[in-house]
Amino acid sequence: MNSNPDVIVIGAGLSGLTAAWQLAQRGHRVRVVTKGWGATHWHSGCIDVLGYHPIESDTPVATPRDAVADLIAAQPHHPYALVGLDGLAAALDAFATLCRDAGYPLHGTLDRQWLLPSAVGAFRPTCLAPETMIAGDLTRHDTEPMLIVGFERLNDFYPELIADNLIKQGHLARGTLVDTPTLRRQKIVNTLVLARLFEQAAFRAEFIAAVKPKLGKAQRIGVPAVLGFENAIAIKNELEAAFERPIFEIPTVPPSVPGMRLHRILTRAIERAGGDIRTGMQVVAADAEGDRATTIWSEAAARRVPHHAEVFVLATGGILGGGITTTYTGDVREVVFGLPVNAPTDRMAWLHRDFLDARGHPIFRAGLQVDTAFRPLADGAPRYANVHAIGTTLDACEPLRERSFEGIALATGFAVAHHVQLANHSTSA
């Protein structure tokens, strides 16, 4: 895409890529401008819709559909309230279809929650999970222990710790480490190295030979989420046939291989639909004429580079994503358009004294107030008619504590494409 795009999406996390995918599919000339890849590379690779409601609850949500409906009724400014339950369901269905067609199916519905093991053996509620993970569902109780398999020299994945914590939660589990000749030849062993190795038939044969003597009566096998980048389902099926038991991936610390799989599916869908993705461009400023933004500017080695479009979608993330920054003097600002941020005005109120305070920290709820078309507000009205904000740039939610990060990203990215389409039709008419 050499000419100016219709729409520029700023940011390449899950919300930005979702918006770009949907807009490109609807016939818009879309360009994604980003300084680098977003949270797909460090999240689990599942789609969390709503893990806890009320947010202070210690009991995970059992039925996301009912919990989201309750949340919408209680919090009318929450992103889910702006999207609506039907809009959320449509976004999830569309994304699940995209992944299925790419040969990487996600399983789950809004009517039930998976409980899957984390990298430390805790349970984590999620709505949609890749087929490579669902055999780890902790709502199932085996009569024989599951076997958790780790790799020598793979840091931050400790199978015995995972097994011990699963046992404390009432599950039967044991952990073991394996090594292979190929692994011993690697200078380093990390998730990316292992994912590449699992694409090789010779390494899979070594792994099978190393694990088989350790199986015992285990009814299922958990492994780090490293079963390849491109052929994870085929690799899982091959291992299950060899072990005659289900196998499941457990998310690791970043970088997230399952998250990178979803990222590849989305970026390929954008490019197939004619979209354009440009990385290494940190957007730092914008120009406007009246109530319309006209240009964004990205940093370059010698000068700033302008990017023009009719519509801009802000998907830069909140405090944790760098789309909102703070200063020691107490200022909180949105970094591209200088939009007003809803945040505590007293810097001393940003954080509670206890780092692990059960109430969370107010600063992480900072975000942009938007109207029903996701246009950021200033003094109660849209600041720009052609700027929309999505994902964790929004206020009135706490995605990490709610366990709603991916659900909000998908739902708002999907919804904004609809609003841009409606606006385009209105202008044409």
C-alpha positions, 0 to 999 in steps of 0.5 A: 500500500503506497497511497495514503490509507483510509484508516491508520491503526496505531499499535499492534496488540490484539485490539489493534490487529483485530481492528485492522483485520476487520477494517481491511475485510470490510474494504478499507485501505488500512495501515498499522503503524507500531513501534513493535509487537504488542501483548500477544507476545507475552500473554497466554495465547488464550482469550480471557473474557471475564475471570472474576466478577465481582472483581474482589471475588476469589471464585472464578466466573463459571459462566462468562455470558451471565457474568458479563451481563451482570457486569454490564448492568452494574458498570454502564461505562465498561467497554463490554457495556459499550459493545454489548453482549451480542457484540462480544459474542460476534467478535469471539465467533469471528475470531474463533472462525479465523483461527479454525480456518487457519488450522489452529482451532480455539475451543470454548463458549460464553456458556462455560469457563475453562480452568487451565493450569498456569506456569506455577500450577495455579488455575486460570479461568479462560473462555477460549483456549487453543486445542493444544491446551484444553486437555489440561482442564482442571474441572476434570479430576483423574484417578491417576496423576497427570505428568508435568514434563519440563526440560533441563536448562529451560528457566522459569518452568519448574514441573515439580513446583507446578505438580506440588501446587496442583496437588495442593488444589486437590489434583493428582500430579507429578513432575519430571525433567527430560533432556535429549541429545539435541538439547544438549547441543544448544547453547541456550534453551528457551521457549523459542528454541524449543518451539523451533526444535519441535518442528523437527521430526528428529527432535520429536522422536528424541522427546518421545523416547525421553518421556515414555519411560517416565509415563507410569500410570499418568492419564495426561501429560502437561508440557510447556507451550512450545509445540511449534509455531506453524504445526502445533495441532499436528505435533500435538496429535503425533505426540498423543498417538505416541504416548496414547494419552492426551497432551496439553500445553501450559503457558510459560513466561514471555515470550509466549509461543501460543500468543505468537501463533495468534499474532501470525494468524491475525497479521496474515489475515490483515495482509491477505485483505490488503492491509499494510503493517509497518513496524519500528515506528513510534508515534509521538504526536498528531496534527488536527484541523478543528475537530478532525485529526489529519496527521500522526507523526512517528520518530525517525533517525533524522526527522519525524515522518508524517502519516495521513489518513481519514480515520485513526484508531488508537490502540497503544495500550494504557499505563502498562502498554505505554500509550498513557504515561505519567510524570513525577509531577503528577501529570498523566497523558495520552502520548499521541493526541494529548487526549485527557486521561481519567486518572486520580489527580493526586499522585499520592493516590495512584498506588496503595501502600501494599504492592499486593493490595487486594483492591488493585492500584488506582493508576492502573484504572487510568484510561480514556473516556469514550462515547458509544462509537469509542471516540475519546471525550473531552469535556463530555464531547468527542475531541475528534470526530475521526479518532477512536480508542480501543483496548486497554487505552479505555477507562472503566475497566481493570483487564488484568484483575478482571481477567478480561484483557483479550475479550476487551481487545477483541470486542472493542477492535471488532466494534470500532470497525463497525462504527468506522463502516457506519460513519463511512456509509453516512458520509457517502450518503 
